[in-house]
């Protein structure tokens, strides 16, 4: 179903949409499904309609799921909420839990479901390939991998034309690290503090988020440098970011000159002078930091940093795992928003709309440097299923104008959330680009100290109770991350903003008691 047609259906249903009402079991007849919520202190916003009826849940009881998870799955606490959400089915921007409650998904499986849950075209392609050929490995050829390579390479500028297909972002960044070292004959790799580039033993060296660090040695040869965060960092002003919304910090910079950028570049030079060898292997950067809370750098920073890295013999790697495939709206790739050309690009998440898939794209020269040193092989990378799905995702992004939708709807949403920053003292910063948005919560705008975790947890929980799912990020989990599928529309944004505002009102009422 085309994006325009789905938007028309929603408009036709809008007049008959009803608030979410308590419901403990799905109806066999399957009318519009609603969510359990008791707002109490504030009238709950009315949820937009959904032209989809999920199947009846007939699997494990909720308590049994909790028992199995405790006994047999990782003890690492990753689930949101004190009572984890048990999901059953998804459709485009909507998710349904085991009781039939409906949620607007504004985190898309951690910035992964790019074109919508179970998109009809992607589903059809997957089902067709499932009945034809699942797996061959790289020792045999199959058309889907060549069809996909041609489509993906057409979306990247010269000389980024050689593609290595993988299964996850961590795996892609592992390979990119190896490529950088093989090509440069150097070891040291630099990444930002607050960066997240994976949780494999190798990429843990690049990842600089405290709770992902270990006492044991891992990721040798990696060095962190100051993140040029213009909201929380030592420097920042009112013109720094490539975003419709700037920080509340003031500056005297001219439009074409950023003093904060210059100060952060001096810090980067200091890292190069004191913390790494004279010749380095490379520098990893997310165009916008994801896990750290959608942190944007000053305009022009990456361009100068890339030049400094290349002067030291290193290669520049853009980690597009979260920012790629049109999510930022103005450009298809995040690195393009900085006016830079990386030597290696890594991508995952949105590449397969939730199917395990990733890629590393580089130059013929760097690819040859790797091939001379290693018979690189990946059993599942580039399998027929992944490549067929990847091709269909690219087609949907183009056919449904999802990059353009990200730009239009994302800008609309940023400006709406920015009004909440003006209204509430605890909303310290609203930032982002396209459909990648961060809302940093603070005790007050003067100190910019993070809002206590228990207060943020309650706001998060209140949003969920009203039918909105959003993510978390930042060193202290103080930033709400908003990154919905690129198919969302403005009425859904209006609902999300009103839910978030209602949660903030409830927080204020609790604090005033």
Phi and psi in degrees as a GROMACS rama.xvg file:
@    title "Ramachandran Plot"
@    xaxis  label "Phi"
@    yaxis  label "Psi"
@TYPE xy
-69.9123  157.578  UNK-2
-61.8429  -43.0311  UNK-3
-61.4755  -42.4484  UNK-4
-65.6933  -40.9421  UNK-5
-64.297  -38.4757  UNK-6
-65.0623  -36.9251  UNK-7
-64.4421  -43.4851  UNK-8
-59.3803  -42.2246  UNK-9
-63.528  -40.3127  UNK-10
-63.0543  -39.0274  UNK-11
-65.9298  -34.0064  UNK-12
-85.479  -13.9319  UNK-13
-56.2967  -38.7369  UNK-14
-67.2275  -22.4326  UNK-15
-104.758  6.71137  UNK-16
-66.2255  146.134  UNK-17
-122.803  154.579  UNK-18
-63.1951  158.887  UNK-19
-73.3444  130.034  UNK-20
-118.173  154.573  UNK-21
-58.4188  136.319  UNK-22
-156.424  126.253  UNK-23
-101.363  -20.0338  UNK-24
-137.667  146.059  UNK-25
-64.0649  144.711  UNK-26
-77.9234  133.352  UNK-27
-58.231  -31.5726  UNK-28
-80.7065  -19.5937  UNK-29
66.8075  56.6039  UNK-30
-74.0169  -166.903  UNK-31
-57.537  131.899  UNK-32
-93.8586  143.042  UNK-33
-124.618  170.951  UNK-34
-112.381  151.806  UNK-35
-78.402  122.476  UNK-36
-158.104  142.572  UNK-37
-130.978  103.206  UNK-38
-77.777  -42.7519  UNK-39
71.5937  -66.6609  UNK-40
-80.2039  -18.1727  UNK-41
-152.281  142.059  UNK-42
-64.275  129.687  UNK-43
-77.1932  142.413  UNK-44
-65.6455  151.379  UNK-45
-84.9607  128.266  UNK-46
-75.9105  138.833  UNK-47
-60.9065  157.141  UNK-48
-74.0112  163.934  UNK-49
-138.241  126.811  UNK-50
-90.6614  44.2002  UNK-51
-144.526  137.716  UNK-52
-115.589  117.903  UNK-53
-75.0245  165.158  UNK-54
-71.9252  159.665  UNK-55
-73.2552  134.093  UNK-56
-72.0758  127.544  UNK-57
-136.598  28.9446  UNK-58
-105.831  -150.329  UNK-59
-62.0408  143.99  UNK-60
-65.9025  150.779  UNK-61
-56.4216  -45.9611  UNK-62
-63.5386  -34.1079  UNK-63
-68.4105  -37.0617  UNK-64
-59.8842  -44.9979  UNK-65
-62.4725  -39.9868  UNK-66
-63.7672  -47.8134  UNK-67
-62.6987  -42.1475  UNK-68
-60.731  -44.4151  UNK-69
-65.1089  -37.5766  UNK-70
-82.736  -34.8568  UNK-71
-125.661  -9.93027  UNK-72
-110.665  170.635  UNK-73
-52.1892  134.225  UNK-74
-77.7413  -5.3141  UNK-75
-64.6188  128.424  UNK-76
-82.0114  103.138  UNK-77
-116.541  -18.5365  UNK-78
-71.9491  139.34  UNK-79
-72.2502  149.986  UNK-80
75.9297  148.17  UNK-81
-64.7586  -32.6992  UNK-82
-110.952  98.1424  UNK-83
-56.3225  144.736  UNK-84
-77.4489  125.96  UNK-85
-101.56  104.565  UNK-86
-90.0905  150.219  UNK-87
-120.501  -41.8089  UNK-88
-154.577  154.859  UNK-89
-133.957  150.803  UNK-90
-147.417  112.008  UNK-91
53.1611  -118.042  UNK-92
-89.3205  8.78779  UNK-93
-111.032  146.217  UNK-94
-126.865  150.346  UNK-95
-127.247  134.486  UNK-96
-92.3087  -177.488  UNK-97
-66.1904  -19.3187  UNK-98
-94.4003  -0.189368  UNK-99
91.5176  3.54174  UNK-100
-69.6243  139.953  UNK-101
-103.705  139.682  UNK-102
-132.507  142.111  UNK-103
-86.7585  116.674  UNK-104
-88.6304  105.935  UNK-105
-109.122  24.8789  UNK-106
-131.29  -11.4023  UNK-107
44.9388  52.7559  UNK-108
61.8645  43.4596  UNK-109
60.71  61.5452  UNK-110
58.4662  45.4927  UNK-111
-122.895  -40.9948  UNK-112
-81.5702  92.8158  UNK-113
-76.7014  -41.6512  UNK-114
-109.868  2.27625  UNK-115
119.579  141.998  UNK-116
-57.9139  130.363  UNK-117
50.6846  45.5147  UNK-118
-54.8061  131.952  UNK-119
-54.3888  -42.2416  UNK-120
-69.2506  -43.2851  UNK-121
-64.6345  -40.6737  UNK-122
-58.8421  -46.6993  UNK-123
-62.8912  -42.0687  UNK-124
-64.7158  -42.9382  UNK-125
-62.818  -42.4834  UNK-126
-65.563  -38.6075  UNK-127
-66.4179  -44.6289  UNK-128
-68.7084  -32.9939  UNK-129
-59.8455  -33.838  UNK-130
-86.5458  -3.20738  UNK-131
-108.531  -53.5302  UNK-132
-166.331  121.613  UNK-133
-87.9136  -47.7779  UNK-134
-150.837  141.203  UNK-135
-133.446  -33.342  UNK-136
77.9264  168.419  UNK-137
-73.0136  -4.7012  UNK-138
-78.9681  -9.11081  UNK-139
-127.812  153.997  UNK-140
-91.8591  153.971  UNK-141
-149.662  144.956  UNK-142
-57.8017  -39.438  UNK-143
-55.0524  -35.1882  UNK-144
-69.2814  -37.0205  UNK-145
-75.1354  -36.5658  UNK-146
-63.6671  -41.9967  UNK-147
-69.0947  -42.9431  UNK-148
-59.0893  -39.5413  UNK-149
-66.1184  -42.0558  UNK-150
-68.1004  -43.8529  UNK-151
-68.793  -44.0362  UNK-152
-62.7205  -30.0379  UNK-153
-66.2074  -18.9679  UNK-154
-93.6959  -0.556895  UNK-155
-117.141  144.121  UNK-156
-74.3598  157.866  UNK-157
-61.7934  145.031  UNK-158
-97.2265  25.4687  UNK-159
-80.3904  84.1314  UNK-160
-132.605  0.55475  UNK-161
-107.825  125.936  UNK-162
-115.671  130.937  UNK-163
-114.202  122.263  UNK-164
-96.7909  135.394  UNK-165
-130.6  -164.478  UNK-166
-120.232  -15.5106  UNK-167
-155.615  163.227  UNK-168
-64.3107  -40.4313  UNK-169
-59.6415  -43.8389  UNK-170
-64.4835  -39.5232  UNK-171
-64.4798  -43.2924  UNK-172
-70.7788  -32.5103  UNK-173
-53.3818  -51.3268  UNK-174
-65.6686  -39.4496  UNK-175
-62.0132  -38.6522  UNK-176
-60.8999  -44.5833  UNK-177
-63.5918  -42.4122  UNK-178
-59.897  -46.6202  UNK-179
-59.499  -41.6636  UNK-180
-73.246  -38.832  UNK-181
-65.0636  -38.8718  UNK-182
-77.3577  -38.7421  UNK-183
-88.896  -18.4881  UNK-184
61.2762  23.9745  UNK-185
-121.178  171.523  UNK-186
-113.502  -44.9905  UNK-187
-67.4576  132.879  UNK-188
-127.474  135.644  UNK-189
-105.853  141.849  UNK-190
-144.379  162.058  UNK-191
-73.4997  150.017  UNK-192
-65.1335  139.293  UNK-193
87.8712  -4.68009  UNK-194
-72.8213  147.658  UNK-195
-127.503  116.455  UNK-196
-124.56  13.1135  UNK-197
133.049  168.969  UNK-198
-126.991  22.6959  UNK-199
-81.4321  162.977  UNK-200
-55.0791  -34.2455  UNK-201
-75.5625  -50.0538  UNK-202
-76.6444  -12.7836  UNK-203
-58.5902  -25.2473  UNK-204
-67.9355  -32.6013  UNK-205
-80.5219  -31.9093  UNK-206
-75.7893  124.322  UNK-207
-123.26  56.4051  UNK-208
-118.08  124.981  UNK-209
-48.7789  -46.4764  UNK-210
-75.3744  -1.40099  UNK-211
-102.563  8.53403  UNK-212
-98.9854  150.787  UNK-213
-120.728  159.089  UNK-214
-73.0236  -24.3273  UNK-215
-83.7913  150.584  UNK-216
-66.9312  138.425  UNK-217
-159.779  154.19  UNK-218
57.0187  53.8886  UNK-219
-63.9941  150.202  UNK-220
82.763  16.0692  UNK-221
-109.039  139.869  UNK-222
-132.999  133.414  UNK-223
-91.4773  154.968  UNK-224
-134.034  162.586  UNK-225
-59.2494  134.103  UNK-226
-78.4962  126.247  UNK-227
-78.2768  69.3258  UNK-228
-88.4826  110.429  UNK-229
-81.0937  -3.51664  UNK-230
-97.7732  -52.4118  UNK-231
-96.3558  -18.3691  UNK-232
-73.5275  176.131  UNK-233
-67.4112  -21.6963  UNK-234
-129.425  144.836  UNK-235
171.366  153.392  UNK-236
-147.973  -159.854  UNK-237
-98.8392  9.44765  UNK-238
-133.445  9.77915  UNK-239
-71.8256  -38.1501  UNK-240
-96.0023  151.901  UNK-241
-87.3398  77.3091  UNK-242
-157.712  150.356  UNK-243
-65.2888  -15.7666  UNK-244
-122.272  126.864  UNK-245
-103.032  172.668  UNK-246
-72.4584  167.131  UNK-247
-82.8756  -5.33344  UNK-248
-73.1071  141.3  UNK-249
-98.0694  155.335  UNK-250
-152.649  168.404  UNK-251
-110.989  19.1261  UNK-252
-70.2183  144.538  UNK-253
-73.2327  157.471  UNK-254
-55.227  -30.6159  UNK-255
-101.086  14.6841  UNK-256
-140.989  128.631  UNK-257
-123.641  107.767  UNK-258
-65.528  -34.1914  UNK-259
-61.9964  -44.5303  UNK-260
-57.7403  -44.6684  UNK-261
-62.3483  -39.6584  UNK-262
-66.3369  -42.1259  UNK-263
-68.0623  -34.4478  UNK-264
-63.241  -37.7442  UNK-265
-61.8614  -38.1364  UNK-266
-64.4169  -39.4253  UNK-267
-64.8401  -41.2811  UNK-268
-62.6162  -37.8532  UNK-269
-62.7926  -40.1937  UNK-270
-61.5258  -44.2348  UNK-271
-63.059  -33.4735  UNK-272
-81.1564  -27.2931  UNK-273
-118.686  -22.7156  UNK-274
-117.01  -7.2023  UNK-275
-134.348  168.449  UNK-276
-68.7382  168.285  UNK-277
-62.6847  -31.8272  UNK-278
-115.64  135.479  UNK-279
-123.119  166.202  UNK-280
-85.8296  -39.9863  UNK-281
176.122  -177.375  UNK-282
-140.571  123.996  UNK-283
-98.858  137.765  UNK-284
-149.768  133.872  UNK-285
-79.2003  134.333  UNK-286
-56.4753  -35.5708  UNK-287
-136.316  130.53  UNK-288
-68.7082  130.799  UNK-289
-91.0135  -66.6767  UNK-290
-60.3414  -30.8641  UNK-291
-76.8363  1.40213  UNK-292
106.146  34.4952  UNK-293
58.0553  56.3898  UNK-294
-87.7747  127.709  UNK-295
-106.562  145.549  UNK-296
-94.6628  164.576  UNK-297
-63.3935  144.532  UNK-298
-57.9745  134.923  UNK-299
90.7035  -11.8726  UNK-300
-64.1601  -52.1919  UNK-301
-61.4823  -34.8014  UNK-302
-60.7637  -47.4517  UNK-303
-68.5093  -39.3474  UNK-304
-62.7651  -42.5353  UNK-305
-59.8915  -40.9434  UNK-306
-63.2784  -41.7248  UNK-307
-65.1578  -39.4386  UNK-308
-64.5051  -43.9041  UNK-309
-67.8035  -30.0783  UNK-310
-63.4959  -25.9009  UNK-311
-94.0504  9.26292  UNK-312
85.312  6.46805  UNK-313
-91.284  164.594  UNK-314
-106.104  157.546  UNK-315
-110.071  127.04  UNK-316
-116.306  124.424  UNK-317
-98.7419  119.667  UNK-318
-90.3908  100.45  UNK-319
-99.4721  21.5222  UNK-320
-56.6824  -39.0023  UNK-321
-104.341  -26.3781  UNK-322
-94.1003  -13.2246  UNK-323
-80.0506  176.501  UNK-324
67.6154  36.326  UNK-325
87.345  -0.926363  UNK-326
-60.3186  -33.8172  UNK-327
-81.7072  -5.91243  UNK-328
86.0268  -61.528  UNK-329
-69.7469  -27.714  UNK-330
-140.471  159.917  UNK-331
-74.6718  -33.5875  UNK-332
-118.452  144.229  UNK-333
-63.098  -36.5934  UNK-334
-62.7254  -27.0751  UNK-335
-65.8289  -27.7746  UNK-336
-69.8705  -17.3636  UNK-337
-99.0974  -2.25107  UNK-338
67.4345  33.4719  UNK-339
-120.388  160.852  UNK-340
-123.798  105.976  UNK-341
-71.457  167.95  UNK-342
-91.9459  -25.7347  UNK-343
-140.772  139.279  UNK-344
-125.387  129.991  UNK-345
-109.474  147.2  UNK-346
-151.26  151.47  UNK-347
-164.24  -148.621  UNK-348
46.8554  -98.4948  UNK-349
-63.028  -12.9132  UNK-350
-58.6181  -33.7714  UNK-351
-120.359  10.6185  UNK-352
57.3263  29.1494  UNK-353
110.964  -16.0425  UNK-354
-78.0618  138.979  UNK-355
-61.1199  110.379  UNK-356
-162.302  146.069  UNK-357
-157.36  169.742  UNK-358
-153.723  152.094  UNK-359
-120.444  126.871  UNK-360
-118.936  131.88  UNK-361
-145.875  -171.125  UNK-362
-89.468  158.084  UNK-363
-57.2039  -36.4629  UNK-364
-63.2719  -47.2005  UNK-365
-69.0065  -37.962  UNK-366
-61.0928  -39.3067  UNK-367
-68.3763  -36.4854  UNK-368
-60.0756  -40.1296  UNK-369
-67.6309  -44.8881  UNK-370
-62.2277  -30.6347  UNK-371
-69.055  -24.956  UNK-372
-106.68  -19.0413  UNK-373
-150.16  134.928  UNK-374
-83.1606  83.1283  UNK-375
-73.6012  134.928  UNK-376
-147.385  142.447  UNK-377
-140.186  116.085  UNK-378
-59.5674  -46.8367  UNK-379
-99.0914  -15.1196  UNK-380
-60.3316  130.007  UNK-381
73.2699  26.1898  UNK-382
-68.1221  159.494  UNK-383
-56.978  -39.0664  UNK-384
-62.6963  -49.7814  UNK-385
-61.4019  -43.2354  UNK-386
-69.6678  -37.6211  UNK-387
-64.0219  -43.8088  UNK-388
-65.7892  -44.4755  UNK-389
-57.7358  -41.2566  UNK-390
-63.3417  -42.2515  UNK-391
-66.8428  -34.0563  UNK-392
-63.3122  -45.2772  UNK-393
-61.0522  -39.5135  UNK-394
-64.5924  -43.1895  UNK-395
-64.6161  -42.5381  UNK-396
-57.0558  -41.2146  UNK-397
-75.0432  -49.1061  UNK-398
-64.6891  -35.4471  UNK-399
-100.207  9.79909  UNK-400
52.9678  45.9519  UNK-401
-74.4093  -29.273  UNK-402
-63.8702  -44.3844  UNK-403
-64.6788  -37.515  UNK-404
-64.4149  -38.7701  UNK-405
-60.8931  -41.34  UNK-406
-65.5756  -49.2238  UNK-407
-70.1858  -53.1343  UNK-408
-72.3805  -36.003  UNK-409
-63.9567  -43.1135  UNK-410
-64.0669  -42.2267  UNK-411
-57.2584  -44.068  UNK-412
-69.604  -42.4455  UNK-413
-56.9095  -45.4546  UNK-414
-67.6874  -34.4934  UNK-415
-66.8612  -44.9098  UNK-416
-66.7733  -32.2476  UNK-417
-61.6662  -31.0134  UNK-418
-65.7579  -31.0496  UNK-419
-69.4584  -31.7558  UNK-420
-61.7335  -37.8671  UNK-421
-71.112  -25.939  UNK-422
-88.8604  -32.2567  UNK-423
-120.563  130.252  UNK-424
-64.8387  -29.0574  UNK-425
-81.1264  -9.54074  UNK-426
-89.174  99.421  UNK-427
-80.5148  -40.3067  UNK-428
-148.534  141.328  UNK-429
-123.998  125.959  UNK-430
-148.93  168.297  UNK-431
133.806  -170.364  UNK-432
-156.386  134.664  UNK-433
60.1068  -132.692  UNK-434
-102.874  43.6019  UNK-435
-135.382  101.285  UNK-436
-129.328  140.844  UNK-437
-122.688  139.009  UNK-438
-123.941  106.118  UNK-439
-90.4118  126.265  UNK-440
-97.4441  133.26  UNK-441
-132.429  161.607  UNK-442
-65.7204  -42.32  UNK-443
-160.902  159.586  UNK-444
-73.1982  -20.7638  UNK-445
-73.9527  -50.6834  UNK-446
-79.2582  -28.905  UNK-447
58.4382  21.2213  UNK-448
-72.8489  144.064  UNK-449
-64.1477  141.421  UNK-450
-62.3461  138.732  UNK-451
-53.3668  143.138  UNK-452
-58.1573  -37.8533  UNK-453
-66.0305  -31.55  UNK-454
-72.8272  -39.8214  UNK-455
-65.5783  -40.0506  UNK-456
-57.3436  -40.563  UNK-457
-68.9291  -40.4991  UNK-458
-61.9666  -42.9104  UNK-459
-60.0882  -46.0351  UNK-460
-63.2361  -41.2603  UNK-461
-63.7553  -38.5605  UNK-462
-61.5273  -43.9508  UNK-463
-61.8171  -42.0339  UNK-464
-63.5376  -28.1447  UNK-465
-90.9426  3.19579  UNK-466
99.0904  18.092  UNK-467
-121.097  126.94  UNK-468
-107.187  120.208  UNK-469
-129.879  166.522  UNK-470
-102.549  -178.41  UNK-471
-132.26  154.581  UNK-472
-163.873  179.637  UNK-473
97.649  159.922  UNK-474
-56.2456  -37.4128  UNK-475
-110.805  20.2992  UNK-476
55.7918  35.62  UNK-477
-95.3484  -2.86438  UNK-478
-114.8  129.375  UNK-479
-82.4026  130.079  UNK-480
-104.078  129.187  UNK-481
-122.733  114.46  UNK-482
-151.245  74.5436  UNK-483
-74.1401  170.639  UNK-484
-59.2026  151.566  UNK-485
-75.327  3.9096  UNK-486
-93.7507  1.65137  UNK-487
-68.1876  163.094  UNK-488
-127.544  176.167  UNK-489
-66.8549  -39.4552  UNK-490
-59.1672  -34.5973  UNK-491
-70.5295  -36.5093  UNK-492
-61.8587  -44.1037  UNK-493
-57.1621  -43.0915  UNK-494
-62.8175  -46.6426  UNK-495
-61.3745  -43.3861  UNK-496
-65.0673  -40.3061  UNK-497
-68.2999  -37.1217  UNK-498
-62.3191  -47.373  UNK-499
-62.681  -41.3269  UNK-500
-62.1568  -42.0328  UNK-501
-61.5632  -39.8706  UNK-502
-64.9564  -36.9209  UNK-503
-68.5877  -37.6228  UNK-504
-63.0316  -43.0927  UNK-505
-61.8674  -39.9617  UNK-506
-60.7696  -45.48  UNK-507
-62.7245  -40.085  UNK-508
-64.9003  -37.3695  UNK-509
-65.4159  -41.0132  UNK-510
-70.3585  -28.5575  UNK-511
-80.6633  -11.6348  UNK-512
